[in-house]
Each structure stands twice: as structure tokens, then as C-alpha cells.
């Protein structure tokens, strides 16, 4: 089964809990993630990690502001700029600001800045949909 990049990021972001989250407001969140690598001697090039960390942080923000019963779907990564590698044990700090996308379906635009000890690792902008959870008992039943 093939998966889109959005499906991969959505799945990976829901697999683990953000270890440390701080809410600055109803539209801003900061998360900290410890980087793990199967080989601590090799650098980790951060292609997916900032996307996953930012999406996780937005999910925590939605849970904090709206409560349970909602989940996120990544719709688009409109910008991603990578600045350097991470090493196993590094602390990735992700600061995300969310704004309405200006669409009637309630989508958000999230802008994230990812750093390691103040050094830029990645900047990204993505569009996410906030959708209500559907219980499995509703699927296909009259």
C-alpha cells in the first residue's frame, strides 16, 4: 500500500506524544523533542523530523484549545527550508504559530521555526485541516 507524504507525517506524528509542550496563546505553541538515532555516531538529516514535530505541536495546541474529539490532517507543505543536521540526543525546539487559512472549512496555516540550542535547523509552512473524530461504529452503518 502506497502512502502520500501527508499520510506518512500524519501517522508518524500520532505515534508518539510530544514530551514537552508550552502554550504561548491560543495560536502559538512550543515543543521540545529529544532526537533519537539508531546510530548515535551518524548525523540525522532533518527532512521529516521538523515536519513531524511541527504537526505534533499543532495537534497538542488543538487538543488544548478545542478539547478531545478533533484531529489534524496535513493538506500541504508549502515551504520547507533545512539548515543542518541533528545528532542523537539533541533537543529539537519547535515554535509554531497558527493562523486561519481564510477558507470556510476551518483549515489552519502553521509556520514553524525549528532550532537546536538556538541554531536554526528548519523553517516550514504547512496547511492543516482540523476535523472532528468519527467513531468506528458510525462507519458503514445505516
N, C-alpha and C positions, 0 to 999 in steps of 0.2 A: 504494500500500500504506500503510495507516494503521499508526502505531506508538503504543504506550502511552507515557506519560511515563517509566515504568521502563525500557522498551526504549531510548528516546532517551538516557537518562542512562547506561545500561549501555554503549551503543555509543560515546557521546562519551568516557566515562571510559577506554575501552580504546584510543582513537585515539592518545593521547599518553602519554608517560612522565612520571611525577612528577619534576620537576627536582631537588628536594632533599627527602630524607626522613630523619627521625631517629626511631629506635625507643626509647621510654622503657621498655617492658617488652613482654611477650607480648600485652598488651591495649591498649597506648597507642602512638600514632604521631603525629608532627607533620610536616606537609608545607608546602613553600613553593612557590607558583606565581606567576610573573610574569604580570600581566594584559595581554592584547593586545587592541587595538580597531582596527577598520578606520578609524575617525575619532578620532584622539587628542584632538580638541578637545571631544568629547562624553563625558559620564559614562556608565559602564556600570552599569545597574541589575542587581544580583547575583542575580536569581531562580534561574537554572540553575547559575551558576558555583560557589557553595558546595556544591551537591549533587554536582556532578561532581568537585570537588576532594576532598570527603569520601569519596566512593565509590572514587576513585583511591587515596587514602591507605589505606583498608581493604584494597584489593587488594594493595598493597605489603606491608602487615602480614601478610596471609595467605601471600603468597609467601615472606616472611621466616620465618614460624613453621612453615609446613607444607611449603614447598618447591614445586617445579613440579607441575603436574598438577591444579590447582584453579582455579576461577574463581567470581566472585560474581554473583548475580542480585539486583537490587533488588526487594524484595517490597512495601515500603510506606514512605512518608514520613509519619510520624505527627505531626511537628511541624516547622514552619519559620517562623522569625521573622527578618525582614530589617530592618536598621537604617539602611542608607545605601548610596550609590553607590560604585563603584570608578572609577578613571581608568586609562587606558592607561599602563603602566609601573609601576603599584602592585604591591607584593608582598603577596599574599594568604597569610596564615599560617593553616593549618587544623590544629587539635588535636582528635584523635579518640580516644575511649575506647570499647572494645568489651566487651560482656558477653554471655554466653549468653542467648538469648531464653526459656529454660526450656521448650523444645519438644524432642521426641525427634529431630527431623530436623536438628538442629545449626544452627539459624538464630542469627544474632547481632543484637543491638541496638547500633547505633553512635550515640553522642552526639558532635556536633561543635560546636566554637566557632571561628568564622572571624573574623579580625581583620586590619586594615591599620594597621601602625605602632602597635599597641596599642589602636586604636579598634575597637569591635565592628562587624562587618559583617553577621553572621548567626549564629544558633544553630539547630541542627536535630537531629532524632532520626529514624533510619531503621532498618528491619528488612531484613536481607540474608540470603540463603541461600548457604552455601558448598557448592558442588557439584563433583564430580570432572569433569575434562575427558573428553570422549568423542571418540576419534579418528574422523575421517570414514569410515575403512574399515569401521567397525562398523555404519554406518547402512544398514539395509535388507538386510543380507546374512544368509543362513541360517547 
